[in-house]
Structures are given as structure tokens and as C-alpha cells.
């Protein structure tokens, strides 16, 4: 049973790759932690490299985060109240 993880960070410039409905990108936090996110589906209209996003999903054995949901923040100052205290934790 995999537990769902919710993490936030910035989409690394130059990391977004698309192939039909499959997107991969690298998420980074202010401390420099990075991980690759794989998402199948339509990304939010506000999704951009260099912008903040929230991802929810599970971390695979290959170290790639399989996102079930991707939420784009309106700008780097906007944060939904329920996510205000969240930060990316480096997987062990």
C-alpha cells in the first residue's frame, strides 16, 4: 500500500518534456532538492517552467514521482491557505 504524498516546489527551467498526454518535469525546492515528476493528463493552464506547483501522488521505486494531480499556483506569492506551510521533503 503506497501512501499518497503532496509536495510543492518550482518547475525547473528547461525540464518540462511532453509526449502526447504524458508530461515529465523536475520539481525543485528552495533548499535545492530536486526530483522528477511524471504526470499523465492535462496540465493546468497556469503550468509553466519556473512557476510554483503542488503535486500529489506516490514516489516510485525508480525515484520518479508519479503525480495523480498537479495544481499550479497563480504566482509565487499566492498559496492556497491549506498549503501555506508545506515544503518539499527529500525522499529517503
TAHUFEN-V553080 format. One line per field, one symbol per residue. ss: DSSP state (H for helix, E for strand, L for the rest). phi: phi as a letter, one per 20 degrees, with the letter a starting at -180 (. if undefined). burial: + if it has 24 or more other ideal C-beta (glycine too) atoms within 12 Angstrom, else -. A space follows every 50 residues. Layout:
# TAHUFEN-V553080
ss: ???
phi: ???
burial: ???
This chain:
# TAHUFEN-V553080
ss: LLLLEEEEEEELLLLLEEELLEEEEEEELLLLLEEEEEEELLLLLLLLLL LEEEEEEEELLLLLEEEEEEEELLLLLLLLHHHLLLLLLLLL
phi: .eefddccrdffgnefccbleedcbddcdfenfcbeddcdqefggefbfn decddcrceffeneeeeebcdeefafeebggfdgeebfdfff
burial: ----++++++++--++------+++++++----++++++---+---+--- +++++-+++-----+++-+++++--------------+----
